[in-house]
């Protein structure tokens, strides 16, 4: 597969010409003290009918050239826009800009005004009322309040995703207005699937906060993701049926009444939720979480002490994205029964803090997970470390040992993203350990034909021989690789040149804190990229 080269399309060149004309006219208007935008509009008027996608590219060009100002922004707010993101220029976004969006941009399906805190709450209300077709809305770090959420819930009935993180005028109680209309007694936001609501105003009592979250979970009947630090406590409260007949807030129904309404609407399913994602779940809480949320697909488990998984994984049948954080002395080998039962259904796997006393057990574990799309592993060093030998002698010893170990050639036909971190901060790893792990890494890279991004950090052995073996002809490994990061690894400049010469799609290469790569090597990489016309960014420090 050929490398991507720096080739500008005719479309892009035309847009650059438009951007330059706008910049030129704006500069002339400024020189003549006519900064009201009329001259900008006069030159830009012929381009008012550009398709939505080209307007967005033009917006990006003006922003990258540091030529985006309010008159230019007003011009770019055209009726054909369907996606608008202003989070990179919040200083430009004031009430007048919000009013223009409300009048002109009726076709918006996605609006991101994160950090645009100069828009008053009343204008936010008018804005969301004017955009009933919104599917995604980001109001993080704005003046969003209860009235804004009420308007969102009543008028944006197709909304699927809402982000109100870091809104200092919102309390957990304000969120109730997103889900329920006290005036009519009707539920709001019928289509909402994702709600992110961390870092809100104040610190209410935990019991009150959990009650408000329970209300949201019961009232928002399509919700699949509720991003809040206490959502697990709310799920467990629903499991224990910790309801009462006291209104959760003035003019709002009680949790008991809301639970009855939900069960009557979902007859035959009991009191269950549609959540598919939960973070920071203690293993002891997982049965309750799965009972209330039977369709959980993305789970972060916190393991303390012995895993104690047991042998019955039937209730885990929908889990395809699994993150395991280990706070004890659990070993990867302890996870093998779970991997044998669930591995085939996993698309994303993240392991953090698991010991790996026998390096081959990690490979055995992966052998059960052949359908992975993403693999993240941060493995601490084993308890037994080796004496500190000379690096060159040690590498020779590791290579000799590696020749005597041949891992089973597992195939990973769907794996696209790999992040491996395996530091030896407690002391050098035994040579046998390094040899087995390195052989496993070679096999993993050789048999992942769809790999697009690879991040290797702090690996305790040289990567030169790893890439030499992986790229040895007639191998076709890494042909789809786009992003490569080799953080604090033992890799030399010759290996980077080998990668630059290989058939791949590399567009980003990061080699920070690599002890065998120096400034002269970095400059050499840049010269080669320029001379060969490669469309690639290289980062060193």
FIKOLTOR-989817 format. One record per residue (C-alpha): x, y, z; residue number from 1; residue in three letters. Coordinates in Angstrom, 1 decimal. Example, Ala and Ser with C-alpha at 12.3 -4.5 7.8 and 13.67 -1.06 7.14 Angstrom:
<pts>
PT      u      v      w  nr rest
PT   12.3   -4.5    7.8   1  ALA
PT   13.7   -1.1    7.1   2  SER
</pts>
This chain:
<pts>
PT      u      v      w  nr rest
PT    0.0    0.0    0.0   1  UNK
PT    1.6    3.3   -1.0   2  UNK
PT    2.5    6.0    1.5   3  UNK
PT    0.3    9.0    1.6   4  UNK
PT    2.0   12.0    0.0   5  UNK
PT    1.3   15.7    0.3   6  UNK
PT   -1.1   16.2   -2.6   7  UNK
PT   -3.6   19.1   -2.4   8  UNK
PT   -6.9   18.4   -4.2   9  UNK
PT   -8.3   21.0   -6.6  10  UNK
PT  -11.2   21.5   -4.2  11  UNK
PT   -8.8   22.3   -1.3  12  UNK
PT   -6.8   24.7   -3.5  13  UNK
PT  -10.0   26.5   -4.4  14  UNK
PT  -11.0   26.9   -0.8  15  UNK
PT   -7.6   28.2    0.1  16  UNK
PT   -8.1   30.9   -2.7  17  UNK
PT  -11.5   31.8   -1.2  18  UNK
PT   -9.9   32.1    2.3  19  UNK
PT   -7.1   34.3    1.0  20  UNK
PT   -9.6   36.6   -0.8  21  UNK
PT  -11.6   37.0    2.4  22  UNK
PT   -8.4   37.7    4.4  23  UNK
PT   -7.3   40.3    1.9  24  UNK
PT  -10.6   42.1    1.8  25  UNK
PT  -10.8   42.0    5.6  26  UNK
PT   -7.3   43.5    5.9  27  UNK
PT   -8.3   46.3    3.6  28  UNK
PT  -11.5   47.0    5.5  29  UNK
PT   -9.5   47.2    8.7  30  UNK
PT   -7.1   49.6    7.2  31  UNK
PT  -10.0   51.8    6.1  32  UNK
PT  -11.7   51.5    9.5  33  UNK
PT  -14.6   49.6    8.0  34  UNK
PT  -14.7   46.7   10.4  35  UNK
PT  -18.5   46.0   10.3  36  UNK
PT  -18.1   43.0    7.9  37  UNK
PT  -19.9   44.5    4.9  38  UNK
PT  -16.7   44.3    2.8  39  UNK
PT  -16.2   40.7    3.9  40  UNK
PT  -19.7   39.8    2.8  41  UNK
PT  -19.3   41.6   -0.5  42  UNK
PT  -16.4   39.4   -1.6  43  UNK
PT  -17.8   36.3    0.1  44  UNK
PT  -21.3   36.5   -1.3  45  UNK
PT  -20.6   34.4   -4.4  46  UNK
PT  -19.6   31.5   -2.1  47  UNK
PT  -22.7   31.6    0.1  48  UNK
PT  -24.1   28.6   -1.7  49  UNK
PT  -21.1   26.3   -1.0  50  UNK
PT  -22.2   22.9    0.2  51  UNK
PT  -22.1   22.3    4.0  52  UNK
PT  -18.9   20.2    3.8  53  UNK
PT  -17.0   22.9    2.0  54  UNK
PT  -18.2   25.6    4.4  55  UNK
PT  -16.8   23.5    7.2  56  UNK
PT  -13.5   23.1    5.5  57  UNK
PT  -13.4   26.9    4.8  58  UNK
PT  -14.1   27.5    8.5  59  UNK
PT  -11.1   25.3    9.4  60  UNK
PT   -8.8   27.1    6.9  61  UNK
PT   -9.7   30.5    8.3  62  UNK
PT   -9.2   29.2   11.8  63  UNK
PT   -5.9   27.6   11.1  64  UNK
PT   -4.7   30.8    9.5  65  UNK
PT   -5.7   32.8   12.6  66  UNK
PT   -8.0   34.9   10.4  67  UNK
PT  -11.3   34.0   12.1  68  UNK
PT  -13.1   37.0   13.5  69  UNK
PT  -16.7   37.9   14.2  70  UNK
PT  -17.4   39.4   10.7  71  UNK
PT  -15.9   36.3    9.0  72  UNK
PT  -17.8   34.1   11.5  73  UNK
PT  -21.1   35.8   10.7  74  UNK
PT  -20.5   35.1    7.0  75  UNK
PT  -19.8   31.4    7.6  76  UNK
PT  -23.0   30.9    9.6  77  UNK
PT  -25.0   29.9    6.5  78  UNK
PT  -28.4   28.1    6.3  79  UNK
PT  -26.9   24.9    4.8  80  UNK
PT  -24.7   24.1    7.8  81  UNK
PT  -25.7   20.9    9.5  82  UNK
PT  -22.6   20.6   11.9  83  UNK
PT  -21.2   23.6   13.8  84  UNK
PT  -18.4   23.5   16.3  85  UNK
PT  -17.3   26.8   18.0  86  UNK
PT  -15.4   25.3   20.9  87  UNK
PT  -12.0   26.5   19.4  88  UNK
PT  -13.0   30.1   19.2  89  UNK
PT  -15.2   30.8   22.3  90  UNK
PT  -14.0   34.4   22.6  91  UNK
PT  -15.8   35.2   19.4  92  UNK
PT  -19.1   33.8   20.5  93  UNK
PT  -21.4   36.3   22.1  94  UNK
PT  -25.2   36.9   22.2  95  UNK
PT  -25.2   38.4   18.7  96  UNK
PT  -23.6   35.3   17.2  97  UNK
PT  -26.0   33.0   19.1  98  UNK
PT  -28.9   35.1   17.7  99  UNK
PT  -27.6   34.7   14.1 100  UNK
PT  -27.3   30.9   14.6 101  UNK
PT  -30.9   30.8   15.8 102  UNK
PT  -32.1   32.7   12.8 103  UNK
PT  -30.0   31.3   10.0 104  UNK
PT  -28.8   27.8   10.9 105  UNK
PT  -32.2   26.0   11.2 106  UNK
PT  -30.7   22.8    9.7 107  UNK
PT  -28.2   22.1   12.4 108  UNK
PT  -28.1   18.5   13.6 109  UNK
PT  -24.9   19.0   15.7 110  UNK
PT  -23.9   22.1   17.7 111  UNK
PT  -20.8   22.4   20.0 112  UNK
PT  -20.5   25.6   21.9 113  UNK
PT  -18.3   24.2   24.6 114  UNK
PT  -16.6   27.0   26.6 115  UNK
PT  -18.7   29.7   25.0 116  UNK
PT  -19.6   31.2   28.4 117  UNK
PT  -20.3   34.7   27.0 118  UNK
PT  -23.8   33.6   25.7 119  UNK
PT  -26.3   34.5   28.4 120  UNK
PT  -28.8   31.8   29.6 121  UNK
PT  -31.8   33.6   28.0 122  UNK
PT  -30.1   33.5   24.6 123  UNK
PT  -29.3   29.8   25.1 124  UNK
PT  -33.0   29.2   25.7 125  UNK
PT  -33.9   31.0   22.5 126  UNK
PT  -31.1   29.2   20.6 127  UNK
PT  -32.2   25.6   21.5 128  UNK
PT  -35.8   26.5   20.9 129  UNK
PT  -34.9   27.5   17.3 130  UNK
PT  -33.0   24.3   16.6 131  UNK
PT  -35.5   21.4   16.9 132  UNK
PT  -33.5   19.1   14.6 133  UNK
PT  -30.5   18.9   16.9 134  UNK
PT  -29.1   15.4   17.5 135  UNK
PT  -25.9   16.3   19.3 136  UNK
PT  -25.6   19.3   21.6 137  UNK
PT  -22.5   20.3   23.7 138  UNK
PT  -23.2   23.0   26.3 139  UNK
PT  -20.2   22.3   28.5 140  UNK
PT  -18.8   25.2   30.5 141  UNK
PT  -21.6   27.6   29.4 142  UNK
PT  -24.2   29.6   31.3 143  UNK
PT  -26.6   26.7   30.9 144  UNK
PT  -29.2   26.5   33.8 145  UNK
PT  -32.5   24.7   34.6 146  UNK
PT  -34.5   26.9   32.1 147  UNK
PT  -32.1   25.9   29.3 148  UNK
PT  -32.4   22.2   30.1 149  UNK
PT  -36.2   22.6   30.1 150  UNK
PT  -36.1   24.1   26.7 151  UNK
PT  -33.8   21.4   25.4 152  UNK
PT  -36.1   18.7   26.8 153  UNK
PT  -39.2   20.2   25.3 154  UNK
PT  -38.0   21.4   21.9 155  UNK
PT  -35.1   19.2   20.9 156  UNK
PT  -37.1   16.0   20.9 157  UNK
PT  -34.7   14.3   18.4 158  UNK
PT  -31.7   14.9   20.6 159  UNK
PT  -29.5   11.9   21.2 160  UNK
PT  -26.4   13.3   23.0 161  UNK
PT  -26.1   16.2   25.5 162  UNK
PT  -23.0   17.3   27.3 163  UNK
PT  -23.3   19.7   30.2 164  UNK
PT  -20.0   19.0   31.9 165  UNK
PT  -18.5   21.8   34.0 166  UNK
PT  -21.6   24.0   33.9 167  UNK
PT  -21.2   26.1   37.1 168  UNK
PT  -24.9   27.2   37.1 169  UNK
PT  -26.3   23.6   37.1 170  UNK
PT  -26.9   21.5   40.1 171  UNK
PT  -27.9   17.9   40.0 172  UNK
PT  -31.5   19.0   40.8 173  UNK
PT  -31.5   21.2   37.7 174  UNK
PT  -31.1   18.0   35.6 175  UNK
PT  -34.6   17.0   36.6 176  UNK
PT  -36.0   19.7   34.2 177  UNK
PT  -34.3   17.9   31.3 178  UNK
PT  -36.4   14.8   32.0 179  UNK
PT  -39.8   16.0   33.3 180  UNK
PT  -42.2   18.9   32.7 181  UNK
PT  -43.8   19.9   36.1 182  UNK
PT  -46.4   22.0   34.3 183  UNK
PT  -47.8   19.1   32.2 184  UNK
PT  -46.7   16.1   34.1 185  UNK
PT  -45.1   14.7   30.9 186  UNK
PT  -41.7   13.2   30.4 187  UNK
PT  -39.2   15.2   28.3 188  UNK
PT  -36.2   14.2   26.1 189  UNK
PT  -37.7   11.0   24.8 190  UNK
PT  -34.8   10.1   22.4 191  UNK
PT  -31.9   11.1   24.6 192  UNK
PT  -29.3    8.3   24.7 193  UNK
PT  -26.1   10.0   26.1 194  UNK
PT  -25.9   12.5   28.9 195  UNK
PT  -22.6   13.7   30.3 196  UNK
PT  -23.0   15.7   33.5 197  UNK
PT  -19.8   15.8   35.6 198  UNK
PT  -18.4   18.7   37.6 199  UNK
PT  -21.7   20.6   38.2 200  UNK
PT  -22.4   23.3   40.7 201  UNK
PT  -22.0   22.7   44.4 202  UNK
PT  -21.7   19.5   46.4 203  UNK
PT  -25.1   18.3   47.6 204  UNK
PT  -25.5   15.4   50.0 205  UNK
PT  -24.7   12.1   48.4 206  UNK
PT  -28.2   10.8   49.2 207  UNK
PT  -29.9   13.7   47.4 208  UNK
PT  -27.5   13.4   44.4 209  UNK
PT  -28.2    9.7   44.1 210  UNK
PT  -32.0   10.4   44.2 211  UNK
PT  -31.7   12.9   41.4 212  UNK
PT  -29.7   10.4   39.3 213  UNK
PT  -32.3    7.7   40.0 214  UNK
PT  -34.9   10.1   38.8 215  UNK
PT  -33.0   10.6   35.5 216  UNK
PT  -32.4    6.9   35.0 217  UNK
PT  -36.1    6.2   35.5 218  UNK
PT  -37.5    9.1   33.4 219  UNK
PT  -35.1    9.1   30.5 220  UNK
PT  -36.3    5.8   28.9 221  UNK
PT  -33.8    5.7   26.0 222  UNK
PT  -30.7    6.5   28.0 223  UNK
PT  -27.7    4.3   27.3 224  UNK
PT  -24.9    6.4   28.9 225  UNK
PT  -25.1    8.6   32.0 226  UNK
PT  -21.6   10.0   32.6 227  UNK
PT  -21.6   11.0   36.3 228  UNK
PT  -19.4    9.8   39.2 229  UNK
PT  -22.3    8.4   41.2 230  UNK
PT  -24.3    6.6   38.6 231  UNK
PT  -23.3    3.2   40.0 232  UNK
PT  -24.8    4.2   43.4 233  UNK
PT  -28.0    5.2   41.6 234  UNK
PT  -28.1    1.8   39.7 235  UNK
PT  -27.6   -0.1   43.0 236  UNK
PT  -30.4    2.0   44.7 237  UNK
PT  -32.7    1.0   41.9 238  UNK
PT  -31.7   -2.7   42.4 239  UNK
PT  -32.5   -2.4   46.1 240  UNK
PT  -35.8   -0.5   45.3 241  UNK
PT  -34.8    2.3   47.7 242  UNK
PT  -37.8    4.5   46.7 243  UNK
PT  -40.4    6.4   48.7 244  UNK
PT  -43.5    8.3   48.0 245  UNK
PT  -42.0   11.7   48.8 246  UNK
PT  -41.5   14.0   45.8 247  UNK
PT  -37.8   14.1   44.9 248  UNK
PT  -38.2   17.9   44.5 249  UNK
PT  -41.0   20.4   44.6 250  UNK
PT  -43.5   19.9   41.7 251  UNK
PT  -41.8   16.6   40.7 252  UNK
PT  -43.2   13.1   41.3 253  UNK
PT  -41.7   10.6   43.8 254  UNK
PT  -39.3    7.9   42.7 255  UNK
PT  -41.9    5.3   43.6 256  UNK
PT  -44.4    6.8   41.2 257  UNK
PT  -41.8    7.2   38.5 258  UNK
PT  -40.8    3.5   38.9 259  UNK
PT  -44.5    2.4   38.6 260  UNK
PT  -44.9    4.5   35.4 261  UNK
PT  -41.7    2.9   33.9 262  UNK
PT  -42.8   -0.6   34.7 263  UNK
PT  -46.2   -0.1   33.3 264  UNK
PT  -44.6    1.2   30.1 265  UNK
PT  -42.3   -1.8   29.9 266  UNK
PT  -44.7   -4.5   31.1 267  UNK
PT  -43.0   -7.9   31.4 268  UNK
PT  -39.5   -6.5   31.7 269  UNK
PT  -39.5   -5.6   35.4 270  UNK
PT  -37.7   -2.5   36.5 271  UNK
PT  -34.7   -2.5   34.1 272  UNK
PT  -32.7    0.2   32.4 273  UNK
PT  -31.4    0.6   28.9 274  UNK
PT  -27.8    1.6   30.1 275  UNK
PT  -25.1    0.0   28.0 276  UNK
PT  -22.0    1.6   29.7 277  UNK
PT  -20.9    1.7   33.4 278  UNK
PT  -17.5    2.9   34.8 279  UNK
PT  -15.7    2.0   38.0 280  UNK
PT  -17.8   -1.0   39.0 281  UNK
PT  -16.6   -3.0   41.9 282  UNK
PT  -16.8   -6.7   41.2 283  UNK
PT  -19.1   -7.2   44.1 284  UNK
PT  -21.6   -4.7   42.6 285  UNK
PT  -21.6   -6.3   39.2 286  UNK
PT  -24.4   -8.7   39.8 287  UNK
PT  -26.7   -5.9   40.8 288  UNK
PT  -25.6   -3.7   37.9 289  UNK
PT  -26.3   -6.6   35.4 290  UNK
PT  -29.7   -7.3   37.0 291  UNK
PT  -30.8   -3.7   36.5 292  UNK
PT  -28.9   -3.1   33.2 293  UNK
PT  -29.1   -6.4   31.4 294  UNK
PT  -27.7   -4.9   28.1 295  UNK
PT  -24.4   -3.6   29.5 296  UNK
PT  -21.8   -3.7   26.8 297  UNK
PT  -19.0   -1.5   28.0 298  UNK
PT  -17.9   -2.0   31.6 299  UNK
PT  -14.9   -0.9   33.7 300  UNK
PT  -14.4   -3.3   36.6 301  UNK
PT  -12.3   -2.6   39.7 302  UNK
PT  -10.8   -5.7   41.2 303  UNK
PT   -9.7   -5.8   44.8 304  UNK
PT   -8.3   -8.9   46.4 305  UNK
PT   -8.9  -12.2   44.7 306  UNK
PT  -10.9  -11.9   41.5 307  UNK
PT  -13.4  -14.5   42.5 308  UNK
PT  -15.2  -14.5   39.1 309  UNK
PT  -16.6  -18.0   39.5 310  UNK
PT  -17.6  -20.0   36.4 311  UNK
PT  -21.0  -18.5   35.5 312  UNK
PT  -20.6  -15.7   32.9 313  UNK
PT  -24.1  -16.0   31.3 314  UNK
PT  -25.1  -12.6   32.6 315  UNK
PT  -22.0  -11.1   30.9 316  UNK
PT  -23.3  -12.1   27.4 317  UNK
PT  -23.6   -8.5   26.0 318  UNK
PT  -20.2   -7.2   27.3 319  UNK
PT  -18.0   -6.5   24.3 320  UNK
PT  -15.8   -3.7   25.8 321  UNK
PT  -14.1   -4.6   29.0 322  UNK
PT  -11.7   -2.7   31.2 323  UNK
PT  -10.1   -4.4   34.2 324  UNK
PT   -8.3   -2.3   36.8 325  UNK
PT   -6.4   -4.3   39.3 326  UNK
PT   -5.8   -2.9   42.8 327  UNK
PT   -4.4   -6.1   44.2 328  UNK
PT   -1.8   -8.7   43.4 329  UNK
PT   -3.9  -10.4   40.8 330  UNK
PT   -2.0  -12.1   37.9 331  UNK
PT   -3.0  -12.4   34.3 332  UNK
PT   -3.1  -16.2   34.8 333  UNK
PT   -6.0  -15.7   37.2 334  UNK
PT   -8.1  -14.2   34.3 335  UNK
PT   -7.8  -17.2   32.0 336  UNK
PT  -11.2  -18.8   33.0 337  UNK
PT  -12.9  -15.5   32.3 338  UNK
PT  -11.0  -15.1   29.0 339  UNK
PT  -12.0  -18.6   27.9 340  UNK
PT  -15.7  -17.9   28.6 341  UNK
PT  -15.9  -14.3   27.2 342  UNK
PT  -12.9  -13.7   25.0 343  UNK
PT  -14.6  -14.4   21.7 344  UNK
PT  -17.2  -11.7   22.3 345  UNK
PT  -14.8   -9.0   23.3 346  UNK
PT  -14.1   -6.1   20.8 347  UNK
PT  -12.1   -3.9   23.2 348  UNK
PT  -10.0   -5.0   26.1 349  UNK
PT   -8.0   -3.0   28.6 350  UNK
PT   -5.8   -4.5   31.4 351  UNK
PT   -4.2   -2.3   34.0 352  UNK
PT   -2.1   -3.4   37.0 353  UNK
PT   -2.1   -7.1   36.5 354  UNK
PT    1.1   -9.0   37.3 355  UNK
PT    2.4  -11.4   34.6 356  UNK
PT    4.8  -13.7   36.4 357  UNK
PT    4.7  -16.1   33.5 358  UNK
PT    5.0  -14.0   30.3 359  UNK
PT    3.4  -16.8   28.2 360  UNK
PT    0.1  -16.5   30.2 361  UNK
PT   -0.5  -13.1   28.6 362  UNK
PT   -0.3  -14.7   25.1 363  UNK
PT   -2.5  -17.5   26.3 364  UNK
PT   -5.0  -14.9   27.5 365  UNK
PT   -5.0  -13.1   24.1 366  UNK
PT   -5.5  -16.4   22.3 367  UNK
PT   -9.0  -16.4   23.7 368  UNK
PT   -9.7  -12.9   22.4 369  UNK
PT   -9.2  -13.2   18.6 370  UNK
PT  -12.0  -10.7   17.7 371  UNK
PT  -10.4   -7.7   19.4 372  UNK
PT  -10.5   -4.3   17.7 373  UNK
PT   -8.6   -2.6   20.5 374  UNK
PT   -6.1   -3.8   23.0 375  UNK
PT   -4.7   -1.8   25.9 376  UNK
PT   -2.3   -3.4   28.5 377  UNK
PT   -0.4   -1.7   31.2 378  UNK
PT    1.5   -4.5   33.0 379  UNK
PT    3.6   -3.9   36.1 380  UNK
PT    7.0   -5.8   36.4 381  UNK
PT    7.0   -9.2   38.0 382  UNK
PT    8.0   -9.6   41.6 383  UNK
PT   11.3  -11.3   40.7 384  UNK
PT   13.8   -9.2   38.8 385  UNK
PT   17.1  -10.1   37.3 386  UNK
PT   20.6   -8.7   38.1 387  UNK
PT   21.5   -5.6   36.1 388  UNK
PT   23.6   -6.8   33.2 389  UNK
PT   25.3   -5.0   30.4 390  UNK
PT   22.7   -3.9   27.8 391  UNK
PT   24.5   -5.4   24.8 392  UNK
PT   25.2   -8.7   26.5 393  UNK
PT   21.6   -8.9   27.8 394  UNK
PT   20.2   -8.3   24.3 395  UNK
PT   22.2  -11.1   22.9 396  UNK
PT   21.0  -13.4   25.6 397  UNK
PT   17.4  -12.4   25.1 398  UNK
PT   17.7  -13.0   21.3 399  UNK
PT   19.2  -16.5   22.0 400  UNK
PT   16.4  -17.3   24.4 401  UNK
PT   13.8  -16.0   22.0 402  UNK
PT   14.9  -18.4   19.3 403  UNK
PT   13.9  -21.3   21.6 404  UNK
PT   10.4  -19.9   22.2 405  UNK
PT    7.8  -20.0   19.5 406  UNK
PT    4.3  -18.6   20.5 407  UNK
PT    1.2  -20.1   18.9 408  UNK
PT    0.4  -18.0   15.8 409  UNK
PT   -2.9  -16.5   16.9 410  UNK
PT   -4.6  -14.5   14.2 411  UNK
PT   -6.1  -11.1   15.1 412  UNK
PT   -8.0  -10.2   11.9 413  UNK
PT   -9.9   -7.2   13.3 414  UNK
PT   -7.3   -5.6   15.7 415  UNK
PT   -6.8   -1.9   14.8 416  UNK
PT   -5.4   -0.3   18.0 417  UNK
PT   -2.7   -1.6   20.4 418  UNK
PT   -1.2    0.2   23.4 419  UNK
PT    1.3   -1.8   25.5 420  UNK
PT    3.2   -0.5   28.5 421  UNK
PT    5.5   -2.9   30.4 422  UNK
PT    8.1   -1.0   32.5 423  UNK
PT   10.8   -2.6   34.5 424  UNK
PT   10.9    0.2   37.1 425  UNK
PT   11.4   -2.2   40.0 426  UNK
PT   14.6   -3.5   38.4 427  UNK
PT   15.6   -5.4   35.2 428  UNK
PT   13.3   -8.2   34.1 429  UNK
PT   14.7  -11.8   33.8 430  UNK
PT   16.1  -12.4   30.3 431  UNK
PT   13.7  -15.4   29.9 432  UNK
PT   10.8  -13.0   30.7 433  UNK
PT   11.9  -10.5   28.1 434  UNK
PT   12.5  -13.1   25.4 435  UNK
PT    9.0  -14.6   25.8 436  UNK
PT    7.3  -11.2   25.9 437  UNK
PT    9.2  -10.0   22.9 438  UNK
PT    8.4  -13.1   20.8 439  UNK
PT    4.8  -12.6   21.7 440  UNK
PT    4.9   -8.9   20.6 441  UNK
PT    6.5  -10.0   17.2 442  UNK
PT    3.7  -12.5   16.7 443  UNK
PT    1.0  -10.0   17.7 444  UNK
PT    2.3   -7.5   15.1 445  UNK
PT    2.8  -10.0   12.4 446  UNK
PT   -0.8  -11.4   12.7 447  UNK
PT   -2.7   -8.1   13.0 448  UNK
PT   -3.2   -7.1    9.4 449  UNK
PT   -5.7   -4.3   10.1 450  UNK
PT   -3.5   -2.5   12.7 451  UNK
PT   -3.8    1.3   12.4 452  UNK
PT   -2.3    2.7   15.6 453  UNK
PT    0.4    1.3   17.8 454  UNK
PT    1.7    2.8   21.0 455  UNK
PT    4.5    1.0   22.8 456  UNK
PT    5.8    2.6   26.0 457  UNK
PT    8.6    1.7   28.4 458  UNK
PT    9.2   -1.8   27.0 459  UNK
PT   12.2   -3.3   28.7 460  UNK
PT   13.9   -4.7   25.6 461  UNK
PT   15.2   -3.4   22.2 462  UNK
PT   12.5   -2.8   19.6 463  UNK
PT   15.1   -2.9   16.7 464  UNK
PT   15.0   -6.7   16.3 465  UNK
PT   11.2   -6.6   16.9 466  UNK
PT   10.5   -4.4   13.8 467  UNK
PT   13.2   -6.2   11.8 468  UNK
PT   11.4   -9.5   12.3 469  UNK
PT    7.9   -8.1   11.8 470  UNK
PT    9.0   -6.3    8.5 471  UNK
PT   11.2   -9.1    7.2 472  UNK
PT   10.2   -9.9    3.6 473  UNK
PT    8.0  -11.4    2.3 474  UNK
PT    5.9  -10.3    5.4 475  UNK
PT    3.1   -7.8    4.8 476  UNK
PT    2.6   -6.6    8.4 477  UNK
PT    1.9   -3.0    9.4 478  UNK
PT    0.7   -2.0    5.9 479  UNK
PT   -2.3   -0.1    7.3 480  UNK
PT   -0.4    1.5   10.2 481  UNK
PT   -1.2    5.2   10.4 482  UNK
PT    0.0    6.3   13.9 483  UNK
PT    3.1    5.0   15.8 484  UNK
PT    4.3    6.1   19.2 485  UNK
PT    7.4    4.6   20.8 486  UNK
PT    7.6    6.3   24.2 487  UNK
PT   10.7    5.8   26.3 488  UNK
PT   11.7    2.7   24.3 489  UNK
PT   15.0    1.3   23.1 490  UNK
PT   14.7    2.0   19.4 491  UNK
PT   17.4    3.3   17.1 492  UNK
PT   17.3    5.7   14.1 493  UNK
PT   18.0    2.9   11.7 494  UNK
PT   14.7    1.2   12.7 495  UNK
PT   12.8    4.5   12.1 496  UNK
PT   14.3    4.7    8.6 497  UNK
PT   13.2    1.0    8.1 498  UNK
PT    9.7    2.1    9.0 499  UNK
PT    9.8    5.1    6.7 500  UNK
PT   10.9    2.8    3.8 501  UNK
PT    8.3    0.2    4.5 502  UNK
PT    4.8    0.0    2.9 503  UNK
PT    2.4    1.6    5.3 504  UNK
PT    0.2    4.7    5.8 505  UNK
PT    2.1    6.4    8.5 506  UNK
PT    1.0   10.0    9.1 507  UNK
PT    2.1   10.4   12.7 508  UNK
PT    5.3    9.2   14.4 509  UNK
PT    6.2   10.0   18.0 510  UNK
PT    9.5    9.0   19.5 511  UNK
PT    9.8   10.9   22.8 512  UNK
PT   12.5   10.2   25.4 513  UNK
PT   14.0    7.4   23.4 514  UNK
PT   17.6    7.0   24.7 515  UNK
PT   19.0    5.8   21.3 516  UNK
PT   17.5    8.7   19.2 517  UNK
PT   19.3   12.0   19.2 518  UNK
PT   18.7   15.5   17.7 519  UNK
PT   20.7   14.6   14.6 520  UNK
PT   18.5   11.6   14.0 521  UNK
PT   15.4   13.7   14.4 522  UNK
PT   16.7   16.3   11.9 523  UNK
PT   17.5   13.4    9.5 524  UNK
PT   13.9   12.1    9.8 525  UNK
PT   12.5   15.5    9.0 526  UNK
PT   14.8   16.0    5.9 527  UNK
PT   13.8   12.6    4.6 528  UNK
PT   10.1   13.3    5.0 529  UNK
PT   10.4   16.6    3.2 530  UNK
PT   12.6   15.2    0.4 531  UNK
PT   10.2   12.3   -0.3 532  UNK
PT    7.1   14.5    0.1 533  UNK
PT    5.6   12.3    2.8 534  UNK
PT    2.4   13.6    4.5 535  UNK
PT    3.7   12.9    8.0 536  UNK
PT    4.1   14.6   11.4 537  UNK
PT    7.1   13.5   13.5 538  UNK
PT    7.5   14.4   17.2 539  UNK
PT   10.6   13.8   19.2 540  UNK
PT   10.8   15.7   22.5 541  UNK
</pts>
